[in-house]
Amino acid sequence: MNNIKVGLIGFGNIGAGVVKLLRENAGVIRSKVGTGIVLKRIADLDILSDRGVSVDDGILTTDVNAIFNDPEISVVIELIGGYEPAKTFVLKAIENGKHIVTANKALLALHGDEIYAAAARKGVEVQFEASVGGGIPVLTAVKSNMAANNFGSVIGIMNGTCNYILTRMTQEGADFAEVLKTAQELGYAEPDPTFDIEGVDTAHKLAILVSLCFGTRIDFNNIYTEGISRITGLDVKFAQDFGYRIKLLAIGKLADGQVEARVHPTMIPLHNPLSEVNGVFNAIRLTGDFVGPVIFYGRGAGQNPTASAIVGDLIGLARTIQSGAGRRMSPLGFMDADITTLPLKPMAEITSKYMLRFSALDKPGVLASIAGALGNHGISIESMVQTAHEDSDETPVPIVIKTHEAGEGSIQSALEDINRLRIICEKTVLIRIEDNLE
């Protein structure tokens, strides 16, 4: 059979990795597909800079239409990222009857429904394994190997930048700002790290996973999203004192016909395997009704792992094309007619344990005032740490309370009352606790 011809849009770091992998492992790819997968065109605004890989003459172009209008190209890889012009390019490629491979989680989280519908109309596939977890094959497992399961939860550490920062804060007592700067110098964090440290990148990935696991459409804008920028060394220390580590966790659960979808710093027990996921590594834990709990672990980003996932998608599409099957699988793994819109559980209705860190004046009656306000909202205290200050009773001291399980709405109402007290010097820090990650 003739080689499978591919067009690549976006020749950055990941694009260069795809070129390298297709070249270096061409033999093993051919032995598994039965034919070659060949890059016929690479479109980018900059075709002069050295990417560290060589390409044949005539492949590079600044005209993306050279890909869309080439009848020999059957698959288009989109690696420019962001919303536009990525969305326009993907839709145009689909309209021209080409299969899509993308690593663009932001695009799929916000515009996936439109893209998937367009692909269904044209009878082509959209593959996006690299959009979640880099080289970790979690999406393929959900759609294929574990497809017979009803999933109850998907929980994970999905952002290497945040995990690197929290790991160093935990292991070295380092300051957040200091570690973030180092992460940027090492290339683990972008010059503008907002999407990473404020949880947006993780929420994009959670939106995709929730859709695949639970067969539901989800409005990304309704996912509760909180980052790690307010976490301090004090929070890390007190969490350890209580027997926990802090991780930025994505939590998706399905219960009683409602979906929970939230991203926030979370205290995980030291005995839980997720607490041992360190550095830039990711881990995603799925729970199926027959398979039980399964954890996927590996590098969640980087040139080579991401290229591995992209070329894996290419191999799958090459097999589909060879078989003449056309559109073999819906992007979400469910039949289109069976994808529903389940209600999203309001954040105020979730229940959790909490660690609350108050910055309060060291005066008699302070603890009683805080405990009284919590009690007024039905919140009971499990344990508490109060640090006395020797210099002055006008100097703030930390008071840290671990609560029993309580409703989010009750906690937030109690904190509104407490933060208005004159004895409270700074806004209270709240960190949720997940003891049972099922």
VMD Tcl script that draws the C-alpha trace (Angstrom):
set ca {
  {0.00 0.00 0.00}
  {1.11 3.58 -0.59}
  {2.56 5.53 2.30}
  {0.16 7.43 4.54}
  {0.76 11.13 3.81}
  {0.56 13.60 6.70}
  {0.51 17.38 7.04}
  {1.88 19.10 10.15}
  {0.76 22.58 11.23}
  {3.13 24.07 13.79}
  {6.86 23.33 13.75}
  {7.81 24.16 17.32}
  {9.40 21.97 19.96}
  {6.74 19.24 19.81}
  {6.55 19.36 16.02}
  {10.30 18.83 15.86}
  {9.87 15.83 18.16}
  {7.29 14.33 15.79}
  {9.66 14.77 12.84}
  {12.48 13.14 14.81}
  {10.37 10.17 15.91}
  {8.97 9.51 12.43}
  {12.52 9.52 11.06}
  {14.35 7.56 13.76}
  {11.66 4.89 14.23}
  {10.45 4.64 10.65}
  {11.36 0.96 10.54}
  {9.43 -0.07 13.63}
  {6.45 2.05 12.55}
  {6.37 0.36 9.14}
  {6.63 -3.08 10.76}
  {3.56 -2.33 12.89}
  {1.46 -0.57 10.26}
  {2.47 -2.34 7.06}
  {3.29 0.92 5.32}
  {5.18 4.14 5.96}
  {3.87 7.30 7.60}
  {5.40 10.23 5.77}
  {5.32 13.96 6.48}
  {4.53 15.56 3.13}
  {4.09 19.17 4.30}
  {5.00 21.19 7.38}
  {3.39 24.63 7.68}
  {4.72 27.31 10.03}
  {5.13 31.07 9.96}
  {8.87 30.57 10.60}
  {10.51 28.09 8.25}
  {14.07 29.41 8.64}
  {14.96 28.73 12.29}
  {16.92 25.60 13.13}
  {14.78 23.07 15.04}
  {17.57 20.55 15.46}
  {16.06 18.16 12.90}
  {16.45 18.05 9.16}
  {13.58 17.87 6.69}
  {13.59 17.17 2.99}
  {13.53 20.04 0.51}
  {10.08 21.31 -0.40}
  {8.35 20.09 2.77}
  {8.39 23.39 4.68}
  {5.86 26.06 3.73}
  {4.33 29.20 5.19}
  {1.09 28.52 3.29}
  {-1.17 26.33 5.42}
  {-3.53 25.92 2.47}
  {-0.88 23.76 0.84}
  {-1.88 21.16 3.44}
  {-5.64 21.63 3.24}
  {-5.73 21.49 -0.54}
  {-3.41 18.51 -1.04}
  {-5.57 15.46 -1.87}
  {-2.73 13.07 -0.96}
  {-2.65 14.25 2.65}
  {-5.11 12.19 4.68}
  {-4.13 13.25 8.23}
  {-3.41 16.72 9.62}
  {-1.51 17.22 12.88}
  {-2.33 20.51 14.63}
  {0.40 21.67 17.03}
  {0.11 25.45 17.13}
  {-1.91 25.47 20.37}
  {-4.43 28.01 21.65}
  {-7.89 28.73 20.34}
  {-7.31 30.63 17.12}
  {-6.27 30.12 14.41}
  {-6.10 26.50 15.61}
  {-9.88 26.10 15.60}
  {-10.23 27.54 12.10}
  {-7.42 25.32 10.77}
  {-8.83 22.14 12.35}
  {-12.33 22.80 11.01}
  {-10.98 23.56 7.53}
  {-8.95 20.35 7.51}
  {-12.03 18.38 8.56}
  {-14.13 20.06 5.89}
  {-11.54 18.88 3.36}
  {-12.00 15.29 4.57}
  {-8.82 14.91 6.60}
  {-8.42 13.10 9.91}
  {-7.08 15.18 12.81}
  {-4.40 14.56 15.43}
  {-3.94 17.30 18.02}
  {-2.34 17.92 21.40}
  {-4.45 21.05 21.94}
  {-6.32 20.51 25.22}
  {-7.46 24.14 25.45}
  {-9.09 23.95 22.03}
  {-10.88 20.69 22.80}
  {-11.98 21.76 26.29}
  {-13.74 24.84 24.91}
  {-14.64 23.91 21.33}
  {-14.58 20.12 21.30}
  {-18.31 19.70 20.66}
  {-18.16 21.79 17.48}
  {-15.07 19.99 16.23}
  {-16.42 16.52 16.98}
  {-19.73 17.32 15.25}
  {-17.90 18.54 12.16}
  {-15.81 15.36 12.08}
  {-18.95 13.20 12.36}
  {-20.52 14.98 9.40}
  {-17.44 14.39 7.25}
  {-16.81 10.82 8.45}
  {-13.31 11.50 9.80}
  {-11.68 10.93 13.18}
  {-10.23 13.34 15.75}
  {-7.48 11.83 17.91}
  {-5.91 13.70 20.86}
  {-4.02 11.32 23.15}
  {-1.24 13.88 23.64}
  {-3.66 16.48 25.01}
  {-3.74 14.83 28.46}
  {-0.73 13.41 30.24}
  {1.85 13.78 27.47}
  {3.06 10.27 26.71}
  {0.75 8.56 29.23}
  {-1.78 6.52 27.18}
  {-4.75 7.22 29.42}
  {-7.26 8.37 26.79}
  {-6.72 5.33 24.60}
  {-7.18 3.10 27.63}
  {-10.48 4.79 28.51}
  {-11.81 4.56 24.95}
  {-10.55 1.06 24.16}
  {-8.96 -1.23 26.76}
  {-11.27 -0.16 29.60}
  {-14.27 0.76 27.47}
  {-16.55 -1.88 29.01}
  {-16.42 -0.19 32.44}
  {-18.69 2.34 34.06}
  {-16.30 4.87 35.56}
  {-16.97 6.33 38.98}
  {-14.03 8.69 39.25}
  {-11.02 10.17 37.51}
  {-8.53 11.89 39.78}
  {-5.05 13.05 38.98}
  {-1.97 15.20 39.09}
  {-1.94 16.60 35.57}
  {0.41 19.57 35.54}
  {4.16 19.04 35.79}
  {4.90 22.69 36.54}
  {2.73 22.74 39.64}
  {3.92 19.34 40.77}
  {7.55 20.40 40.42}
  {6.92 23.53 42.48}
  {5.01 21.72 45.24}
  {7.59 18.92 45.34}
  {10.45 21.32 45.95}
  {8.45 23.29 48.50}
  {7.77 20.01 50.32}
  {11.22 18.44 50.12}
  {13.38 21.55 50.51}
  {11.18 24.08 52.26}
  {11.70 26.35 49.26}
  {9.63 29.49 48.65}
  {6.94 29.43 45.94}
  {8.30 32.43 44.01}
  {11.85 31.09 44.14}
  {10.86 27.66 42.81}
  {8.67 29.18 40.08}
  {11.62 31.22 38.86}
  {13.79 28.10 38.73}
  {11.05 26.21 36.89}
  {10.99 28.95 34.26}
  {14.78 28.84 33.91}
  {14.67 25.05 33.43}
  {11.85 25.29 30.87}
  {9.31 23.56 33.13}
  {7.21 26.73 33.29}
  {6.27 29.24 30.61}
  {7.41 32.89 30.80}
  {3.74 33.60 31.63}
  {2.90 30.67 33.93}
  {-0.68 31.73 34.70}
  {-2.43 28.81 32.97}
  {-0.25 26.36 34.88}
  {-0.10 27.78 38.40}
  {-3.73 28.94 38.47}
  {-5.01 25.50 37.48}
  {-6.39 26.37 34.02}
  {-4.20 23.87 32.17}
  {-5.28 21.13 34.58}
  {-8.95 22.09 34.17}
  {-8.63 21.80 30.37}
  {-7.39 18.23 30.81}
  {-10.06 17.38 33.36}
  {-12.79 18.58 30.98}
  {-11.56 16.11 28.36}
  {-11.27 13.22 30.81}
  {-14.70 13.82 32.33}
  {-16.26 13.75 28.86}
  {-14.50 10.50 27.95}
  {-15.12 8.72 31.26}
  {-18.72 9.74 31.84}
  {-19.98 10.28 28.28}
  {-21.15 13.80 28.98}
  {-20.70 17.25 27.56}
  {-19.23 19.66 30.08}
  {-18.96 23.43 30.05}
  {-15.32 24.15 30.82}
  {-16.24 27.52 32.31}
  {-18.26 25.77 35.03}
  {-15.34 23.69 36.34}
  {-14.27 25.04 39.73}
  {-10.63 26.02 39.24}
  {-8.14 27.14 41.88}
  {-4.36 27.19 41.55}
  {-1.38 26.97 43.88}
  {-0.20 30.58 43.96}
  {-1.48 31.14 47.52}
  {0.19 28.02 48.95}
  {3.01 28.88 51.34}
  {5.71 26.97 53.14}
  {3.58 27.17 56.28}
  {0.74 25.34 54.53}
  {3.13 22.63 53.34}
  {4.55 22.21 56.86}
  {1.20 22.03 58.61}
  {-0.09 19.56 56.01}
  {2.88 17.32 56.76}
  {2.23 17.65 60.50}
  {-1.29 16.34 59.91}
  {0.05 13.44 57.76}
  {-0.58 14.82 54.27}
  {1.13 16.24 51.18}
  {-0.33 19.05 49.09}
  {-0.86 18.40 45.37}
  {-2.79 20.28 42.70}
  {-5.49 17.71 42.05}
  {-8.05 17.34 39.29}
  {-11.13 15.58 40.61}
  {-13.93 14.16 38.49}
  {-16.65 12.01 40.04}
  {-19.98 10.63 38.90}
  {-22.62 9.88 41.52}
  {-26.41 10.02 41.62}
  {-26.58 11.34 38.07}
  {-24.39 14.36 38.85}
  {-20.80 15.11 37.85}
  {-18.23 16.68 40.13}
  {-15.48 18.49 38.24}
  {-13.03 20.58 40.24}
  {-9.36 21.55 40.32}
  {-7.69 22.82 43.48}
  {-4.80 22.25 45.90}
  {-5.61 19.13 47.87}
  {-4.12 17.41 50.89}
  {-3.50 13.72 50.13}
  {-2.62 11.17 52.86}
  {1.05 10.16 52.90}
  {0.11 6.50 52.39}
  {-1.71 7.24 49.12}
  {0.37 6.52 45.97}
  {-0.52 9.92 44.48}
  {1.32 11.64 47.34}
  {4.54 10.04 46.05}
  {4.23 11.50 42.54}
  {7.00 14.09 42.46}
  {8.79 16.49 40.16}
  {7.41 16.97 36.67}
  {5.69 13.58 36.64}
  {1.92 13.14 36.26}
  {-0.39 10.42 37.57}
  {-4.04 9.75 36.73}
  {-6.21 7.38 38.75}
  {-9.33 5.87 37.18}
  {-11.89 3.73 38.95}
  {-14.03 1.39 36.86}
  {-16.79 -0.84 38.17}
  {-15.12 -4.03 36.87}
  {-11.44 -3.14 36.56}
  {-11.31 -1.30 39.90}
  {-8.69 1.40 40.52}
  {-5.95 1.85 37.89}
  {-3.14 4.41 38.02}
  {-1.32 5.76 34.96}
  {2.06 7.36 35.69}
  {4.71 9.04 33.59}
  {6.05 12.25 32.14}
  {3.12 14.52 31.42}
  {4.89 16.82 28.98}
  {8.09 17.25 27.01}
  {9.13 16.82 23.41}
  {9.67 13.06 23.28}
  {6.75 11.81 25.43}
  {4.30 14.09 23.61}
  {5.65 13.10 20.20}
  {5.21 9.44 21.22}
  {1.50 10.01 21.89}
  {1.01 11.96 18.64}
  {2.66 9.30 16.50}
  {0.69 6.63 18.37}
  {-2.47 8.39 17.18}
  {-1.02 8.52 13.67}
  {-0.43 4.77 13.73}
  {-4.02 4.16 14.82}
  {-5.33 6.33 12.01}
  {-3.02 4.67 9.49}
  {-4.54 1.32 10.42}
  {-8.04 2.77 10.04}
  {-7.20 4.20 6.62}
  {-5.70 0.90 5.46}
  {-8.79 -1.01 6.53}
  {-11.05 1.38 4.65}
  {-13.12 1.82 7.80}
  {-13.43 5.60 7.48}
  {-14.58 6.88 10.86}
  {-14.01 3.91 13.16}
  {-14.54 5.60 16.54}
  {-16.24 8.67 17.98}
  {-13.69 11.05 19.55}
  {-15.21 10.52 23.01}
  {-15.51 6.75 22.65}
  {-19.32 6.81 22.95}
  {-21.80 6.64 20.11}
  {-22.71 10.23 19.28}
  {-26.39 9.71 20.14}
  {-25.47 8.35 23.58}
  {-23.46 11.36 24.73}
  {-25.55 13.21 27.31}
  {-25.36 16.45 29.26}
  {-25.27 15.48 32.91}
  {-25.76 18.20 35.54}
  {-22.63 19.54 37.20}
  {-22.77 19.38 40.97}
  {-22.49 22.91 42.40}
  {-19.28 23.48 44.32}
  {-21.29 24.61 47.34}
  {-22.79 21.11 47.57}
  {-19.59 19.08 47.64}
  {-18.40 17.69 50.97}
  {-14.84 17.40 52.21}
  {-12.58 17.72 55.17}
  {-10.64 20.98 55.32}
  {-7.45 22.46 56.67}
  {-8.04 26.09 57.61}
  {-5.09 28.38 58.35}
  {-6.04 31.56 60.18}
  {-3.72 34.48 60.73}
  {-4.97 35.90 64.03}
  {-3.89 38.12 66.89}
  {-2.49 36.21 69.86}
  {-5.13 37.24 72.39}
  {-7.38 35.42 74.85}
  {-10.66 34.26 73.33}
  {-9.41 34.12 69.74}
  {-9.77 30.36 69.40}
  {-13.18 30.46 71.05}
  {-14.37 33.06 68.53}
  {-13.17 30.99 65.58}
  {-14.57 27.73 66.97}
  {-17.86 29.44 67.73}
  {-18.22 30.74 64.19}
  {-17.48 27.29 62.79}
  {-19.97 25.73 65.19}
  {-22.67 28.19 64.14}
  {-22.45 26.67 60.66}
  {-22.43 23.06 61.83}
  {-18.69 22.52 61.35}
  {-16.85 20.43 63.93}
  {-13.12 20.48 64.62}
  {-11.10 17.27 64.33}
  {-7.71 18.65 65.40}
  {-5.95 21.96 65.84}
  {-2.51 23.57 66.08}
  {-2.01 26.99 67.67}
  {1.40 28.64 67.72}
  {2.06 31.16 70.47}
  {4.06 34.30 69.71}
  {6.55 35.56 72.27}
  {7.05 39.12 70.99}
  {3.69 40.85 71.17}
  {0.03 39.99 71.32}
  {-0.41 42.39 68.40}
  {1.66 40.14 66.11}
  {-0.37 37.67 64.02}
  {0.12 33.97 64.69}
  {-1.11 30.99 62.68}
  {-3.97 28.92 63.99}
  {-4.51 25.78 61.93}
  {-7.66 23.68 62.18}
  {-8.52 20.39 60.53}
  {-12.26 19.91 60.30}
  {-14.44 16.87 60.14}
  {-16.29 16.43 56.85}
  {-18.43 19.44 56.05}
  {-20.27 21.02 53.16}
  {-18.40 23.53 51.03}
  {-21.24 26.04 51.32}
  {-21.15 25.88 55.12}
  {-17.37 26.31 55.19}
  {-17.47 29.33 52.90}
  {-20.24 30.95 54.95}
  {-18.31 30.36 58.16}
  {-15.14 31.86 56.67}
  {-17.03 34.96 55.59}
  {-18.05 35.47 59.22}
  {-14.58 34.70 60.57}
  {-12.72 36.91 58.10}
  {-14.80 39.86 59.28}
  {-13.57 39.45 62.86}
  {-11.14 42.14 64.01}
  {-8.81 39.47 65.38}
  {-8.22 38.07 61.87}
  {-5.31 39.76 60.11}
  {-5.32 38.08 56.68}
  {-7.78 36.20 54.52}
  {-8.04 32.62 55.75}
  {-6.33 29.92 53.67}
  {-8.51 26.89 52.90}
  {-7.13 23.60 51.59}
  {-9.44 20.68 50.92}
  {-8.59 17.17 52.09}
  {-9.29 13.96 50.17}
  {-8.90 10.96 52.48}
  {-10.77 8.51 50.25}
  {-9.68 8.86 46.65}
  {-12.13 6.35 45.21}
}
mol new
graphics top color blue
foreach p $ca { graphics top sphere $p radius 0.5 }
foreach p [lrange $ca 0 end-1] q [lrange $ca 1 end] { graphics top cylinder $p $q radius 0.2 }
display resetview
